[in-house]
Amino acid sequence: MMNIDEAKNHETSKAPPKTVVLLVNDQRMIGEAVRRMLASEEDIDFHFCEDPLTALKTANEIHPTVILQDLIMPGVDGLTVVRDFKANPATADVPIIVLSSEDDSKVKADAFAADASDYLTKIPDKVELLARLRHHSRAYIHLMEHLDADRKLHATQKTISENETVYHEIFKTLNIAMLVLRPLEGQDDFLIVDINGAVERHFHLDGVAITGKKISEHPLPFGKEFSDALKKITLDATPVKITLQETSFHIFKIDSGEIIAVEHENK
């Protein structure tokens, strides 16, 4: 078993996610120059695509965390490829750094209008290129982690919601009349938060007329004896029997300790 120091070292020794770079450029000379710049960087996985018409297919296969996209290529405009990446669900969020031989404000504006994340004149300085690649890759990876966590949260919430729906259907169809009450913090009172169909039939009222009201303010004749009994119930107490409108109820607190349920005793 690892001690605390070993555990900390193990945790900090975990390698960060790889920066997966895809360069789309029709010139092998540029591809080779960039490859050499990145070759000694262990955290960077470099891929080169010479044919812009297969760039989307390549991206779908390698899952880049950042794309270097050339602007001037034969047969297709680089900004068209940028737009294709952004229209593709698998690459829509991947940051794209445009590479261009032109340091022109209008060209830069067009690149950003196409949703590029950054702009570099080629061939870029190695230190600057590495810094930008890592910066954009980290941002993308963090975004994906956030989206993944969000998806898992929504899946959990959906499961909870589905379970609550099943519970509610069972609760509503019980032949035993049941009310669910919640103590109001800082008040000597209780709120009726849910009822089932048997309660509605007993009081000849629908749920809207009964729920959402404090016991002390409720038009139904709960009475002081009923309210006093609620205040005395503890989690391990024996249920208290109360009569309301000639109907007997057992009052008890469930495991959460926050909600008190009242059950109608069948006669």
SEVORO-453036 format. One record per residue (C-alpha): residue in one letter; x, y, z. Coordinates in pm, 1 decimal. Each point is the difference from the previous one (the first is absolute). Layout:
SEVORO-453036
NODE; A; X; Y; Z
...
This chain:
SEVORO-453036
NODE; M; 0.0; 0.0; 0.0
NODE; M; 130.0; 349.2; -88.0
NODE; N; 69.9; 246.3; 279.0
NODE; I; -119.9; 362.5; -20.4
NODE; D; 320.4; 129.1; -163.4
NODE; E; -1.2; -281.3; -256.9
NODE; A; -365.8; 65.1; -77.3
NODE; K; 71.2; 368.9; -54.5
NODE; N; 294.3; -82.0; -225.7
NODE; H; -214.1; -247.4; -192.8
NODE; E; -270.5; 261.6; -45.6
NODE; T; 239.1; 271.9; -116.9
NODE; S; 186.4; -244.0; -228.1
NODE; K; -306.5; -61.6; -215.2
NODE; A; 77.7; 119.5; -351.0
NODE; P; -222.7; 282.3; -124.9
NODE; P; -212.9; -68.4; -308.2
NODE; K; 188.7; 6.7; -328.6
NODE; T; -16.7; 300.3; -229.7
NODE; V; -112.0; -159.3; -326.9
NODE; V; 90.4; 229.9; -289.0
NODE; L; -136.4; -31.8; -352.9
NODE; L; 175.7; 212.6; -265.2
NODE; V; -194.6; 42.4; -323.8
NODE; N; 236.7; 131.4; -266.7
NODE; D; 69.3; -95.6; -360.6
NODE; Q; 374.4; 71.7; 29.8
NODE; R; 210.9; -288.2; 134.0
NODE; M; 281.6; 242.7; 75.3
NODE; I; -225.2; 184.7; 250.0
NODE; G; -118.9; -329.2; 144.2
NODE; E; 356.6; -118.3; 52.2
NODE; A; 105.7; 332.2; 155.1
NODE; V; -284.9; -11.9; 254.1
NODE; R; 61.9; -370.0; 68.4
NODE; R; 362.1; 73.0; 89.5
NODE; M; -103.1; 283.2; 230.8
NODE; L; -228.7; -234.5; 191.6
NODE; A; 199.6; -324.3; -22.1
NODE; S; 175.7; 38.5; 336.4
NODE; E; -316.9; 95.6; 189.3
NODE; E; -123.1; -312.9; 181.4
NODE; D; -341.7; 148.8; 77.7
NODE; I; -75.6; 72.2; -366.8
NODE; D; -130.5; -252.0; -252.5
NODE; F; 42.4; 142.5; -351.9
NODE; H; -199.0; -96.0; -311.9
NODE; F; 35.5; 140.4; -351.1
NODE; C; -274.1; 9.3; -264.9
NODE; E; 118.4; 104.6; -346.0
NODE; D; -338.3; -26.3; -174.5
NODE; P; -257.5; 254.3; 129.4
NODE; L; -280.1; -211.7; -147.6
NODE; T; 79.3; -279.3; 247.3
NODE; A; 61.8; 230.5; 298.9
NODE; L; -342.6; -58.8; 153.7
NODE; K; 34.4; -378.6; -30.2
NODE; T; 346.7; 14.4; 158.2
NODE; A; -127.2; 215.0; 286.9
NODE; N; -284.3; -240.3; 68.6
NODE; E; 254.8; -282.9; 25.2
NODE; I; 268.9; 161.1; 219.3
NODE; H; -214.6; 234.1; 216.4
NODE; P; 232.1; 304.2; 6.6
NODE; T; -1.9; 238.5; 294.0
NODE; V; 124.1; 284.4; -223.5
NODE; I; 14.3; 48.6; -379.1
NODE; L; 254.2; 196.5; -203.2
NODE; Q; -174.5; 101.5; -322.0
NODE; D; 175.6; 150.3; -303.1
NODE; L; -190.9; 267.0; -191.5
NODE; I; 134.1; -21.6; -354.4
NODE; M; -37.1; -346.9; -151.8
NODE; P; -72.1; -126.8; -351.7
NODE; G; -359.2; -91.9; -75.5
NODE; V; -152.1; 126.1; 326.0
NODE; D; 5.7; 314.4; 213.1
NODE; G; 141.8; -56.9; 348.8
NODE; L; -287.8; 190.9; 158.8
NODE; T; -240.8; -244.0; -164.7
NODE; V; 180.1; -282.3; 180.1
NODE; V; -22.9; 197.8; 324.8
NODE; R; -377.9; 33.6; -48.4
NODE; D; -25.9; -372.6; -78.6
NODE; F; 176.4; -80.7; 326.8
NODE; K; -238.2; 228.6; 189.8
NODE; A; -305.1; -155.5; -167.5
NODE; N; 112.1; -351.8; 93.8
NODE; P; -127.2; -104.5; 348.3
NODE; A; 318.1; -194.1; 78.8
NODE; T; 227.0; 299.7; -67.1
NODE; A; -231.6; 295.9; 61.0
NODE; D; 167.5; 95.9; 327.3
NODE; V; 359.0; -81.7; -97.1
NODE; P; 207.3; 322.5; -4.9
NODE; I; 139.4; 88.3; -342.9
NODE; I; 317.3; 203.1; -47.1
NODE; V; 16.1; 143.1; -350.4
NODE; L; 340.3; -0.4; -167.1
NODE; S; 59.1; 260.3; -268.6
NODE; S; 289.8; 160.0; -181.7
NODE; E; -188.5; 330.7; 15.0
NODE; D; 7.3; 231.6; 300.8
NODE; D; -304.9; 188.3; -121.7
NODE; S; -278.5; 141.5; 221.8
NODE; K; -275.4; -84.8; -249.4
NODE; V; 117.4; -361.3; -33.1
NODE; K; 16.5; -30.2; 379.7
NODE; A; -350.6; 144.9; 33.1
NODE; D; -132.3; -252.9; -252.4
NODE; A; 166.9; -283.5; 190.7
NODE; F; -156.2; 100.7; 331.3
NODE; A; -335.3; 53.6; -172.9
NODE; A; 21.3; -365.3; -108.6
NODE; D; 35.8; -88.8; 370.8
NODE; A; 375.7; -59.4; 7.5
NODE; S; 146.1; 17.2; 351.0
NODE; D; 337.6; 146.9; -90.0
NODE; Y; 218.9; 121.4; -286.9
NODE; L; 372.1; -53.6; -68.9
NODE; T; 222.2; 98.4; -289.7
NODE; K; 202.5; -289.1; -132.0
NODE; I; 248.6; -130.7; 76.4
NODE; P; -64.8; 100.6; 364.6
NODE; D; 262.6; 25.6; 272.8
NODE; K; 32.2; -330.3; 187.4
NODE; V; -45.2; 147.1; 349.5
NODE; E; -311.0; 192.8; -104.3
NODE; L; -144.3; -296.9; -190.2
NODE; L; 43.2; -234.2; 297.7
NODE; A; -154.1; 250.7; 238.7
NODE; R; -305.5; 51.8; -219.4
NODE; L; -49.0; -368.8; -74.2
NODE; R; 11.7; -92.3; 368.5
NODE; H; -219.9; 292.3; 103.6
NODE; H; -277.3; -80.4; -248.2
NODE; S; 26.4; -374.6; 60.4
NODE; R; -34.8; 41.2; 378.4
NODE; A; -302.6; 223.9; -47.1
NODE; Y; -161.4; -258.5; -228.9
NODE; I; 72.8; -290.8; 234.7
NODE; H; -143.6; 192.6; 295.9
NODE; L; -310.2; 80.3; -206.8
NODE; M; -46.0; -367.9; -88.5
NODE; E; 42.6; -101.6; 364.6
NODE; H; -260.4; 257.9; 101.8
NODE; L; -243.9; -116.8; -268.3
NODE; D; 55.3; -362.8; 98.4
NODE; A; -66.6; 80.3; 365.9
NODE; D; -309.3; 192.7; -104.4
NODE; R; -127.0; -295.3; -205.4
NODE; K; 54.1; -234.4; 294.8
NODE; L; -183.6; 240.8; 229.5
NODE; H; -295.8; 18.5; -236.9
NODE; A; -4.5; -378.8; -30.0
NODE; T; -5.6; -27.7; 380.0
NODE; Q; -274.8; 260.3; 23.0
NODE; K; -199.3; -187.9; -263.7
NODE; T; 34.3; -323.8; 197.0
NODE; I; -108.4; 175.3; 319.5
NODE; S; -293.1; 156.8; -180.8
NODE; E; -105.6; -336.4; -143.4
NODE; N; 24.6; -161.7; 343.9
NODE; E; -202.7; 283.2; 151.6
NODE; T; -264.1; -53.5; -268.4
NODE; V; -24.9; -369.7; 87.6
NODE; Y; -17.3; 87.0; 370.8
NODE; H; -268.1; 259.4; -62.1
NODE; E; -214.4; -241.4; -201.8
NODE; I; 19.3; -259.4; 279.9
NODE; F; -62.4; 263.6; 265.5
NODE; K; -302.9; 142.9; -180.4
NODE; T; -167.0; -338.8; -50.9
NODE; L; 35.0; -128.0; 358.6
NODE; N; -331.2; -90.2; 158.5
NODE; I; 141.1; 120.9; 331.8
NODE; A; -45.5; 374.4; 33.7
NODE; M; 335.5; 172.2; 46.2
NODE; L; 116.6; 357.8; 46.0
NODE; V; 362.0; 111.7; -12.9
NODE; L; 89.9; 297.1; 220.2
NODE; R; 318.8; 200.9; 47.0
NODE; P; 95.6; 195.7; 311.2
NODE; L; 54.9; 367.8; -76.7
NODE; E; 339.8; 119.0; 116.1
NODE; G; -21.1; 264.3; 270.1
NODE; Q; -376.8; -45.7; 30.3
NODE; D; -212.8; -207.1; 230.2
NODE; D; -198.6; -127.7; -295.9
NODE; F; -14.5; -255.4; -284.0
NODE; L; -60.2; 25.0; -375.1
NODE; I; -206.4; -257.8; -188.9
NODE; V; 219.5; -85.8; -300.8
NODE; D; -177.6; -302.4; -150.5
NODE; I; -310.2; -215.2; 28.8
NODE; N; -134.6; -306.8; -177.3
NODE; G; -335.5; -79.2; -157.4
NODE; A; -142.0; -161.1; 312.8
NODE; V; 39.9; 330.2; 186.9
NODE; E; -172.2; 187.3; -282.1
NODE; R; -292.0; -241.3; 14.2
NODE; H; -20.2; 19.6; 378.0
NODE; F; -14.1; 379.0; 11.6
NODE; H; -185.9; 38.4; -331.5
NODE; L; 267.7; 247.0; -116.6
NODE; D; 266.6; -14.2; -268.5
NODE; G; 372.2; 23.3; 75.7
NODE; V; 23.8; 369.5; -86.2
NODE; A; -249.5; 86.4; 272.0
NODE; I; 195.0; -192.6; 264.3
NODE; T; 371.9; 27.9; -79.9
NODE; G; 225.0; 303.6; 33.5
NODE; K; -169.6; 122.1; 318.2
NODE; K; 117.3; 13.0; 359.6
NODE; I; -176.8; -226.0; 247.3
NODE; S; -81.1; 302.8; 219.9
NODE; E; -161.3; 185.3; -289.7
NODE; H; -174.0; -293.7; -166.2
NODE; P; -379.5; 6.0; -37.4
NODE; L; -18.6; -371.1; 79.8
NODE; P; -72.7; -69.2; 370.3
NODE; F; 345.6; -128.3; 94.2
NODE; G; -36.8; 150.5; 346.3
NODE; K; 248.7; 70.6; 276.7
NODE; E; 24.4; -365.8; 105.1
NODE; F; 117.0; -93.7; -350.6
NODE; S; 258.8; 280.4; -13.0
NODE; D; 131.9; -77.9; 347.9
NODE; A; 42.6; -366.4; -95.2
NODE; L; 211.1; 95.8; -303.3
NODE; K; 239.6; 198.6; 218.0
NODE; K; 56.7; -291.3; 236.8
NODE; I; 83.5; -265.3; -257.6
NODE; T; 364.6; -106.2; -20.8
NODE; L; 170.8; -239.4; -239.2
NODE; D; -4.4; -292.6; 242.6
NODE; A; -333.2; 78.8; 165.4
NODE; T; -298.0; -230.2; -14.8
NODE; P; -255.1; 141.5; -248.5
NODE; V; -269.2; 209.7; 168.5
NODE; K; -364.5; -70.2; -78.4
NODE; I; -216.1; 304.9; -72.8
NODE; T; -362.4; 27.8; -109.5
NODE; L; -97.6; 259.6; -259.3
NODE; Q; -350.6; 27.3; -141.8
NODE; E; -79.3; -339.6; 156.3
NODE; T; 296.7; -154.5; -182.0
NODE; S; 297.0; -145.8; 187.5
NODE; F; 357.8; 88.4; -102.8
NODE; H; 338.6; -127.5; 109.7
NODE; I; 262.8; 275.5; 3.2
NODE; F; 368.3; -89.3; -43.2
NODE; K; 329.1; 145.7; -120.9
NODE; I; 192.8; -165.9; -284.9
NODE; D; 374.9; -68.7; -8.3
NODE; S; 101.8; 338.1; -143.5
NODE; G; -130.2; 159.7; 320.6
NODE; E; -124.8; 291.3; -207.9
NODE; I; -337.3; -120.1; -122.5
NODE; I; -288.2; -123.9; 211.1
NODE; A; -256.9; -227.3; -159.9
NODE; V; -354.6; -62.5; 126.7
NODE; E; -161.6; -329.0; -83.2
NODE; H; -372.8; -71.9; 5.4
NODE; E; -90.0; -309.3; 195.4
NODE; N; -244.1; -223.6; -185.1
NODE; K; -308.9; -92.3; 200.1
